[in-house]
Amino acid sequence: MPDELQAPGAQAAETSSEFLDSLMDTELYSIGAYFCDEHPELVDEVVARSEEIERRGLNVYSRASEVTVEEGFETLLTGLAVRYYKAVAG
C-alpha cells in the first residue's frame, strides 16, 4: 500500500515491527533463548552472577570466585544474552 494511503501510525508500527524482528535475528538473542530453554532453573543465577561481574569487574570477580577470566567472561556473556533475550521476547 502506498505510504499516502496508509493509516496514520501504520508505517511507524511496521517499521517498529521490522526493527523488533531484526533484534531477534542476532547471535546474542539466540544464545539467550537457548540458555533459557535448556536451563530455566539457572536463569536467575546466571543473571545475578553477570550483574556481579559488571559491578566488580571481570578480573576481580574471577580471582574472588576462583574461576578463570575466560569462565567469568562466559558467565558475563551468557547473563547479558539472557537479559537481552528476555527484554526483546518479553
C-alpha positions, 0 to 999 in steps of 0.5 A: 500500500502506498505510504499516502494511503496508509493509516496514520501510525501504520508505517511507524508500527511496521517499521517498529515491527521490522526493527523488533524482528531484526533484534531477534535475528542476532547471535546474542538473542539466540544464545539467550533463548537457548540458555533459557530453554535448556536451563530455566532453573539457572536463569536467575543465577546466571543473571545475578552472577553477570550483574556481579561481574559488571559491578566488580569487574571481570578480573576481580570477580574471577580471582574472588570466585576462583574461576578463570577470566575466560569462565567469568567472561562466559558467565558475563556473556551468557547473563547479558544474552539472557537479559537481552533475550528476555527484554526483546521476547518479553 
